[in-house]
């Protein structure tokens, strides 16, 4: 019986530590394309060209524009997403640093 309890406790301890780790992992891995679809596509469009109704209304940046991509640093893109730009809302309080960085990568991928 004692042996059984020990085993049960060990399993419970393992489970608790695993659950703790899973919680810490939250926000450490980010699905950039899913985040883009959820937060950005309504203005910038799935393809980044911002040819959506809201995109046109808010004068959203065409993210596929080669000249804009060339003159823009990753840090500028990050700052725009974190802090907002004109009619674009800020996302610093909604998304983790890892998620913001994943979105920078998505924006970069739009030029290809
Ligand atoms: C409400 C519409 C709207 C939403 C939602 C939105 N944006 Fe924007 N975005 C804009 C507007 C407007 C601009 C500013 C255009 C300008 O600078 O003239 C902009 C600019 C940008 C820029 C260019 C900044 C620069 O340096 O020129 C990037 C990059 C960007 N958005 C990415 C995103 C990403 C990624 C998301 C999702 C997290 C997002 N946007 C969500 C409207 C939006």
Backbone and ligand atoms as CSV (ligand in chain L), in Angstrom:
chain,resi,resn,atom,element,x,y,z
A,1,UNK,N,N,0.830,-1.202,0.000
A,1,UNK,CA,C,0.000,0.000,0.000
A,1,UNK,C,C,0.876,1.268,0.000
A,2,UNK,N,N,1.933,1.219,0.884
A,2,UNK,CA,C,2.814,2.381,0.967
A,2,UNK,C,C,3.521,2.612,-0.376
A,3,UNK,N,N,3.911,1.486,-0.960
A,3,UNK,CA,C,4.598,1.561,-2.243
A,3,UNK,C,C,3.694,2.218,-3.295
A,4,UNK,N,N,2.435,1.811,-3.248
A,4,UNK,CA,C,1.456,2.328,-4.199
A,4,UNK,C,C,1.297,3.841,-4.019
A,5,UNK,N,N,1.233,4.287,-2.741
A,5,UNK,CA,C,1.082,5.717,-2.459
A,5,UNK,C,C,2.284,6.507,-2.971
A,6,UNK,N,N,3.475,5.929,-2.746
A,6,UNK,CA,C,4.708,6.607,-3.189
A,6,UNK,C,C,4.683,6.802,-4.700
A,7,UNK,N,N,4.263,5.747,-5.349
A,7,UNK,CA,C,4.222,5.794,-6.808
A,7,UNK,C,C,3.221,6.850,-7.277
A,8,UNK,N,N,2.092,6.865,-6.602
A,8,UNK,CA,C,1.045,7.835,-6.944
A,8,UNK,C,C,1.549,9.257,-6.750
A,9,UNK,N,N,2.261,9.453,-5.625
A,9,UNK,CA,C,2.811,10.780,-5.324
A,9,UNK,C,C,3.827,11.197,-6.388
A,10,UNK,N,N,4.651,10.236,-6.803
A,10,UNK,CA,C,5.665,10.540,-7.805
A,10,UNK,C,C,5.002,10.968,-9.112
A,11,UNK,N,N,3.952,10.240,-9.474
A,11,UNK,CA,C,3.237,10.574,-10.710
A,11,UNK,C,C,2.605,11.965,-10.592
A,12,UNK,N,N,2.014,12.238,-9.397
A,12,UNK,CA,C,1.381,13.536,-9.189
A,12,UNK,C,C,2.420,14.651,-9.280
A,13,UNK,N,N,3.601,14.417,-8.662
A,13,UNK,CA,C,4.653,15.433,-8.671
A,13,UNK,C,C,5.115,15.690,-10.105
A,14,UNK,N,N,5.260,14.611,-10.852
A,14,UNK,CA,C,5.671,14.735,-12.249
A,14,UNK,C,C,4.665,15.565,-13.033
A,15,UNK,N,N,3.394,15.253,-12.789
A,15,UNK,CA,C,2.338,15.954,-13.506
A,15,UNK,C,C,2.346,17.442,-13.180
A,16,UNK,N,N,2.499,17.756,-11.875
A,16,UNK,CA,C,2.510,19.160,-11.451
A,16,UNK,C,C,3.678,19.895,-12.093
A,17,UNK,N,N,4.858,19.265,-12.098
A,17,UNK,CA,C,6.011,19.965,-12.657
A,17,UNK,C,C,5.846,20.115,-14.166
A,18,UNK,N,N,5.224,19.121,-14.788
A,18,UNK,CA,C,5.003,19.241,-16.234
A,18,UNK,C,C,4.019,20.363,-16.538
A,19,UNK,N,N,2.929,20.441,-15.729
A,19,UNK,CA,C,1.930,21.483,-15.946
A,19,UNK,C,C,2.571,22.854,-15.764
A,20,UNK,N,N,3.455,22.962,-14.769
A,20,UNK,CA,C,4.144,24.231,-14.534
A,20,UNK,C,C,4.977,24.626,-15.735
A,21,UNK,N,N,5.665,23.637,-16.286
A,21,UNK,CA,C,6.497,23.912,-17.450
A,21,UNK,C,C,5.654,24.330,-18.641
A,22,UNK,N,N,4.534,23.645,-18.816
A,22,UNK,CA,C,3.674,23.963,-19.945
A,22,UNK,C,C,3.197,25.408,-19.843
A,23,UNK,N,N,2.925,25.841,-18.600
A,23,UNK,CA,C,2.470,27.204,-18.414
A,23,UNK,C,C,3.580,28.196,-18.776
A,24,UNK,N,N,4.825,27.841,-18.361
A,24,UNK,CA,C,5.937,28.731,-18.686
A,24,UNK,C,C,6.171,28.795,-20.188
A,25,UNK,N,N,5.907,27.687,-20.858
A,25,UNK,CA,C,6.116,27.645,-22.299
A,25,UNK,C,C,5.128,28.541,-23.035
A,26,UNK,N,N,4.007,28.813,-22.387
A,26,UNK,CA,C,2.977,29.645,-22.996
A,26,UNK,C,C,3.583,30.988,-23.398
A,27,UNK,N,N,3.437,31.378,-24.643
A,27,UNK,CA,C,3.977,32.658,-25.075
A,27,UNK,C,C,5.430,32.550,-25.506
A,28,UNK,N,N,6.070,31.413,-25.265
A,28,UNK,CA,C,7.461,31.245,-25.689
A,28,UNK,C,C,7.538,30.670,-27.089
A,29,UNK,N,N,6.480,29.982,-27.485
A,29,UNK,CA,C,6.408,29.538,-28.868
A,29,UNK,C,C,5.219,30.264,-29.493
A,30,UNK,N,N,5.421,30.786,-30.690
A,30,UNK,CA,C,4.360,31.578,-31.295
A,30,UNK,C,C,4.119,31.115,-32.716
A,31,UNK,N,N,2.852,31.025,-33.090
A,31,UNK,CA,C,2.471,30.686,-34.456
A,31,UNK,C,C,2.235,31.993,-35.206
A,32,UNK,N,N,3.288,32.508,-35.803
A,32,UNK,CA,C,3.229,33.813,-36.466
A,32,UNK,C,C,2.094,33.947,-37.469
A,33,UNK,N,N,1.998,33.009,-38.429
A,33,UNK,CA,C,0.927,33.132,-39.429
A,33,UNK,C,C,-0.475,33.153,-38.812
A,34,UNK,N,N,-0.674,32.372,-37.730
A,34,UNK,CA,C,-1.989,32.373,-37.074
A,34,UNK,C,C,-2.247,33.714,-36.406
A,35,UNK,N,N,-1.212,34.289,-35.784
A,35,UNK,CA,C,-1.355,35.602,-35.150
A,35,UNK,C,C,-1.651,36.669,-36.200
A,36,UNK,N,N,-0.965,36.585,-37.331
A,36,UNK,CA,C,-1.186,37.554,-38.405
A,36,UNK,C,C,-2.633,37.468,-38.890
A,37,UNK,N,N,-3.117,36.233,-39.086
A,37,UNK,CA,C,-4.495,36.054,-39.558
A,37,UNK,C,C,-5.486,36.626,-38.551
A,38,UNK,N,N,-5.182,36.471,-37.257
A,38,UNK,CA,C,-6.109,36.924,-36.222
A,38,UNK,C,C,-6.090,38.442,-36.044
A,39,UNK,N,N,-4.903,39.047,-36.034
A,39,UNK,CA,C,-4.793,40.459,-35.649
A,39,UNK,C,C,-4.540,41.416,-36.807
A,40,UNK,N,N,-3.945,40.963,-37.875
A,40,UNK,CA,C,-3.413,41.895,-38.860
A,40,UNK,C,C,-4.133,41.846,-40.199
A,41,UNK,N,N,-4.645,40.653,-40.574
A,41,UNK,CA,C,-5.153,40.472,-41.935
A,41,UNK,C,C,-6.357,41.362,-42.226
A,42,UNK,N,N,-7.130,41.735,-41.197
A,42,UNK,CA,C,-8.321,42.547,-41.470
A,42,UNK,C,C,-7.940,43.886,-42.092
A,43,UNK,N,N,-6.786,44.410,-41.760
A,43,UNK,CA,C,-6.325,45.655,-42.384
A,43,UNK,C,C,-5.312,45.401,-43.493
A,44,UNK,N,N,-4.305,44.588,-43.191
A,44,UNK,CA,C,-3.217,44.409,-44.161
A,44,UNK,C,C,-3.501,43.318,-45.184
A,45,UNK,N,N,-4.603,42.592,-45.011
A,45,UNK,CA,C,-4.953,41.537,-45.961
A,45,UNK,C,C,-4.107,40.302,-45.755
A,46,UNK,N,N,-4.642,39.142,-46.168
A,46,UNK,CA,C,-3.903,37.883,-46.039
A,46,UNK,C,C,-2.573,37.978,-46.763
A,47,UNK,N,N,-2.560,38.704,-47.881
A,47,UNK,CA,C,-1.358,38.786,-48.717
A,47,UNK,C,C,-0.472,39.973,-48.351
A,48,UNK,N,N,-0.873,40.800,-47.382
A,48,UNK,CA,C,-0.051,41.932,-46.947
A,48,UNK,C,C,-0.224,43.196,-47.765
A,49,UNK,N,N,-1.050,43.131,-48.807
A,49,UNK,CA,C,-1.173,44.288,-49.699
A,49,UNK,C,C,-2.130,45.354,-49.172
A,50,UNK,N,N,-2.794,45.049,-48.074
A,50,UNK,CA,C,-3.702,46.006,-47.429
A,50,UNK,C,C,-4.845,46.439,-48.347
A,51,UNK,N,N,-5.225,45.568,-49.274
A,51,UNK,CA,C,-6.335,45.921,-50.151
A,51,UNK,C,C,-7.671,45.404,-49.605
A,52,UNK,N,N,-7.819,45.479,-48.289
A,52,UNK,CA,C,-9.096,45.149,-47.654
A,52,UNK,C,C,-9.856,46.451,-47.452
A,53,UNK,N,N,-11.151,46.342,-47.113
A,53,UNK,CA,C,-11.961,47.541,-46.910
A,53,UNK,C,C,-11.374,48.401,-45.787
A,54,UNK,N,N,-11.104,47.767,-44.621
A,54,UNK,CA,C,-10.538,48.552,-43.498
A,54,UNK,C,C,-9.135,49.031,-43.845
A,55,UNK,N,N,-8.408,48.202,-44.578
A,55,UNK,CA,C,-7.052,48.571,-44.977
A,55,UNK,C,C,-7.038,49.854,-45.783
A,56,UNK,N,N,-7.990,49.967,-46.712
A,56,UNK,CA,C,-8.075,51.169,-47.545
A,56,UNK,C,C,-8.532,52.361,-46.713
A,57,UNK,N,N,-9.519,52.131,-45.834
A,57,UNK,CA,C,-10.047,53.210,-44.982
A,57,UNK,C,C,-8.980,53.796,-44.067
A,58,UNK,N,N,-8.064,52.942,-43.595
A,58,UNK,CA,C,-7.077,53.400,-42.609
A,58,UNK,C,C,-5.716,53.704,-43.249
A,59,UNK,N,N,-5.635,53.638,-44.573
A,59,UNK,CA,C,-4.370,53.878,-45.280
A,59,UNK,C,C,-3.273,52.960,-44.752
A,60,UNK,N,N,-3.611,51.673,-44.604
A,60,UNK,CA,C,-2.630,50.721,-44.076
A,60,UNK,C,C,-1.474,50.527,-45.050
A,61,UNK,N,N,-0.297,50.359,-44.487
A,61,UNK,CA,C,0.912,50.142,-45.277
A,61,UNK,C,C,0.806,48.857,-46.100
A,62,UNK,N,N,1.193,48.935,-47.374
A,62,UNK,CA,C,1.339,47.734,-48.191
A,62,UNK,C,C,2.630,47.046,-47.771
A,63,UNK,N,N,2.480,45.916,-47.065
A,63,UNK,CA,C,3.648,45.266,-46.456
A,63,UNK,C,C,4.481,44.494,-47.473
A,64,UNK,N,N,3.973,44.335,-48.697
A,64,UNK,CA,C,4.743,43.609,-49.715
A,64,UNK,C,C,5.611,44.561,-50.545
A,65,UNK,N,N,5.416,45.866,-50.351
A,65,UNK,CA,C,6.133,46.865,-51.152
A,65,UNK,C,C,7.650,46.699,-51.002
A,66,UNK,N,N,8.327,46.446,-52.129
A,66,UNK,CA,C,9.754,46.108,-52.090
A,66,UNK,C,C,10.593,47.273,-51.564
A,67,UNK,N,N,10.275,48.501,-51.983
A,67,UNK,CA,C,11.047,49.662,-51.531
A,67,UNK,C,C,10.884,49.852,-50.030
A,68,UNK,N,N,9.648,49.709,-49.551
A,68,UNK,CA,C,9.404,49.840,-48.102
A,68,UNK,C,C,10.138,48.738,-47.328
A,69,UNK,N,N,10.079,47.501,-47.853
A,69,UNK,CA,C,10.769,46.382,-47.190
A,69,UNK,C,C,12.266,46.664,-47.104
A,70,UNK,N,N,12.829,47.234,-48.194
A,70,UNK,CA,C,14.269,47.455,-48.254
A,70,UNK,C,C,14.717,48.540,-47.278
A,71,UNK,N,N,13.920,49.586,-47.127
A,71,UNK,CA,C,14.358,50.713,-46.285
A,71,UNK,C,C,13.951,50.541,-44.820
A,72,UNK,N,N,13.216,49.459,-44.514
A,72,UNK,CA,C,12.696,49.294,-43.154
A,72,UNK,C,C,13.492,48.243,-42.386
A,73,UNK,N,N,13.899,48.591,-41.167
A,73,UNK,CA,C,14.629,47.654,-40.313
A,73,UNK,C,C,13.643,46.781,-39.550
A,74,UNK,N,N,14.125,45.590,-39.156
A,74,UNK,CA,C,13.302,44.720,-38.303
A,74,UNK,C,C,12.845,45.480,-37.058
A,75,UNK,N,N,13.750,46.315,-36.528
A,75,UNK,CA,C,13.422,47.073,-35.309
A,75,UNK,C,C,12.262,48.043,-35.554
A,76,UNK,N,N,12.185,48.615,-36.776
A,76,UNK,CA,C,11.068,49.531,-37.104
A,76,UNK,C,C,9.759,48.748,-37.145
A,77,UNK,N,N,9.814,47.573,-37.757
A,77,UNK,CA,C,8.613,46.734,-37.865
A,77,UNK,C,C,8.152,46.338,-36.469
A,78,UNK,N,N,9.108,45.921,-35.655
A,78,UNK,CA,C,8.791,45.527,-34.275
A,78,UNK,C,C,8.149,46.706,-33.532
A,79,UNK,N,N,8.758,47.883,-33.679
A,79,UNK,CA,C,8.253,49.068,-32.970
A,79,UNK,C,C,6.845,49.421,-33.430
A,80,UNK,N,N,6.589,49.268,-34.736
A,80,UNK,CA,C,5.261,49.594,-35.269
A,80,UNK,C,C,4.203,48.659,-34.686
A,81,UNK,N,N,4.534,47.359,-34.620
A,81,UNK,CA,C,3.561,46.391,-34.112
A,81,UNK,C,C,3.370,46.596,-32.601
A,82,UNK,N,N,4.457,46.787,-31.888
A,82,UNK,CA,C,4.373,46.945,-30.428
A,82,UNK,C,C,3.673,48.247,-30.061
A,83,UNK,N,N,4.020,49.322,-30.743
A,83,UNK,CA,C,3.545,50.638,-30.315
A,83,UNK,C,C,2.420,51.225,-31.146
A,84,UNK,N,N,2.124,50.607,-32.293
A,84,UNK,CA,C,1.100,51.148,-33.168
A,84,UNK,C,C,1.660,52.208,-34.095
A,85,UNK,N,N,0.917,52.498,-35.147
A,85,UNK,CA,C,1.361,53.487,-36.144
A,85,UNK,C,C,0.102,54.162,-36.688
A,86,UNK,N,N,-0.023,55.466,-36.508
A,86,UNK,CA,C,-1.230,56.205,-36.945
A,86,UNK,C,C,-2.510,55.457,-36.568
A,87,UNK,N,N,-3.283,54.974,-37.540
A,87,UNK,CA,C,-4.556,54.327,-37.204
A,87,UNK,C,C,-4.395,52.850,-36.825
A,88,UNK,N,N,-3.167,52.391,-36.785
A,88,UNK,CA,C,-2.924,51.000,-36.384
A,88,UNK,C,C,-2.776,50.922,-34.855
A,89,UNK,N,N,-3.518,49.986,-34.227
A,89,UNK,CA,C,-3.425,49.877,-32.757
A,89,UNK,C,C,-2.089,49.295,-32.319
A,90,UNK,N,N,-1.753,49.443,-31.052
A,90,UNK,CA,C,-0.527,48.853,-30.511
A,90,UNK,C,C,-0.834,47.467,-29.949
A,91,UNK,N,N,0.170,46.590,-29.997
A,91,UNK,CA,C,-0.051,45.207,-29.565
A,91,UNK,C,C,0.858,44.799,-28.409
A,92,UNK,N,N,1.617,45.750,-27.872
A,92,UNK,CA,C,2.576,45.417,-26.812
A,92,UNK,C,C,1.890,44.826,-25.587
A,93,UNK,N,N,0.674,45.284,-25.292
A,93,UNK,CA,C,-0.001,44.780,-24.089
A,93,UNK,C,C,-0.844,43.537,-24.376
A,94,UNK,N,N,-0.974,43.166,-25.652
A,94,UNK,CA,C,-1.773,41.985,-25.999
A,94,UNK,C,C,-0.903,40.770,-26.276
A,95,UNK,N,N,0.311,41.016,-26.796
A,95,UNK,CA,C,1.155,39.914,-27.266
A,95,UNK,C,C,2.490,39.891,-26.546
A,96,UNK,N,N,3.078,38.697,-26.436
A,96,UNK,CA,C,4.390,38.560,-25.799
A,96,UNK,C,C,5.477,39.002,-26.775
A,97,UNK,N,N,6.673,39.207,-26.242
A,97,UNK,CA,C,7.825,39.588,-27.065
A,97,UNK,C,C,8.055,38.550,-28.165
A,98,UNK,N,N,7.895,37.272,-27.800
A,98,UNK,CA,C,8.108,36.197,-28.772
A,98,UNK,C,C,7.061,36.270,-29.884
A,99,UNK,N,N,5.832,36.591,-29.509
A,99,UNK,CA,C,4.764,36.702,-30.514
A,99,UNK,C,C,4.996,37.908,-31.424
A,100,UNK,N,N,5.431,39.032,-30.831
A,100,UNK,CA,C,5.720,40.221,-31.633
A,100,UNK,C,C,6.841,39.921,-32.621
A,101,UNK,N,N,7.871,39.217,-32.153
A,101,UNK,CA,C,8.993,38.876,-33.024
A,101,UNK,C,C,8.545,37.930,-34.143
A,102,UNK,N,N,7.649,36.996,-33.816
A,102,UNK,CA,C,7.146,36.069,-34.833
A,102,UNK,C,C,6.401,36.849,-35.922
A,103,UNK,N,N,5.704,37.925,-35.523
A,103,UNK,CA,C,4.977,38.736,-36.499
A,103,UNK,C,C,5.943,39.529,-37.392
A,104,UNK,N,N,7.077,39.940,-36.829
A,104,UNK,CA,C,8.095,40.608,-37.654
A,104,UNK,C,C,8.532,39.647,-38.764
A,105,UNK,N,N,8.758,38.379,-38.402
A,105,UNK,CA,C,9.162,37.379,-39.402
A,105,UNK,C,C,8.079,37.191,-40.463
A,106,UNK,N,N,6.815,37.191,-40.044
A,106,UNK,CA,C,5.716,37.036,-41.004
A,106,UNK,C,C,5.711,38.214,-41.981
A,107,UNK,N,N,5.890,39.432,-41.446
A,107,UNK,CA,C,5.904,40.620,-42.307
A,107,UNK,C,C,7.056,40.524,-43.305
A,108,UNK,N,N,8.209,40.062,-42.852
A,108,UNK,CA,C,9.356,39.896,-43.755
A,108,UNK,C,C,9.055,38.873,-44.847
A,109,UNK,N,N,8.353,37.804,-44.486
A,109,UNK,CA,C,8.045,36.748,-45.459
A,109,UNK,C,C,7.082,37.236,-46.541
A,110,UNK,N,N,6.354,38.331,-46.264
A,110,UNK,CA,C,5.364,38.822,-47.226
A,110,UNK,C,C,6.024,39.381,-48.490
A,111,UNK,N,N,7.298,39.740,-48.409
A,111,UNK,CA,C,7.954,40.322,-49.588
A,111,UNK,C,C,8.352,39.255,-50.598
A,112,UNK,N,N,8.315,37.965,-50.182
A,112,UNK,CA,C,8.796,36.922,-51.100
A,112,UNK,C,C,7.681,36.338,-51.919
L,1,LIG,C1,C,-6.798,48.915,-37.969
L,1,LIG,C2,C,-5.997,48.476,-39.071
L,1,LIG,C3,C,-4.651,47.843,-38.787
L,1,LIG,C4,C,-4.390,46.679,-38.104
L,1,LIG,C5,C,-5.369,45.763,-37.402
L,1,LIG,C6,C,-2.961,46.482,-38.195
L,1,LIG,N1,N,-2.381,47.484,-38.902
L,1,LIG,FE1,FE,-0.428,47.664,-39.367
L,1,LIG,N2,N,-0.750,49.497,-40.159
L,1,LIG,C7,C,-1.981,50.111,-40.247
L,1,LIG,C8,C,-1.802,51.501,-40.609
L,1,LIG,C9,C,-2.907,52.531,-40.791
L,1,LIG,C10,C,-0.409,51.692,-40.745
L,1,LIG,C11,C,0.346,52.993,-40.989
L,1,LIG,C12,C,0.593,53.357,-42.385
L,1,LIG,C13,C,1.457,54.586,-42.409
L,1,LIG,O1,O,2.452,54.628,-41.672
L,1,LIG,O2,O,1.168,55.482,-43.186
L,1,LIG,C14,C,0.222,50.397,-40.479
L,1,LIG,C15,C,1.574,50.167,-40.556
L,1,LIG,C16,C,2.143,48.943,-40.343
L,1,LIG,C17,C,3.519,48.649,-40.566
L,1,LIG,C18,C,4.541,49.616,-41.147
L,1,LIG,C19,C,5.257,50.428,-40.121
L,1,LIG,C20,C,6.327,51.253,-40.760
L,1,LIG,O3,O,7.443,51.260,-40.239
L,1,LIG,O4,O,6.077,51.872,-41.794
L,1,LIG,C21,C,3.713,47.351,-40.221
L,1,LIG,C22,C,5.019,46.572,-40.276
L,1,LIG,C23,C,2.443,46.838,-39.780
L,1,LIG,N3,N,1.506,47.820,-39.878
L,1,LIG,C24,C,2.232,45.539,-39.362
L,1,LIG,C25,C,1.059,45.121,-38.744
L,1,LIG,C26,C,0.917,43.860,-38.065
L,1,LIG,C27,C,1.986,42.783,-37.991
L,1,LIG,C28,C,-0.338,43.838,-37.562
L,1,LIG,C29,C,-0.972,42.763,-36.695
L,1,LIG,C30,C,-0.370,42.558,-35.395
L,1,LIG,C31,C,-0.998,45.076,-37.935
L,1,LIG,N4,N,-0.098,45.821,-38.645
L,1,LIG,C32,C,-2.298,45.393,-37.648
L,1,LIG,C33,C,-3.196,49.512,-39.980
L,1,LIG,C34,C,-3.384,48.348,-39.273
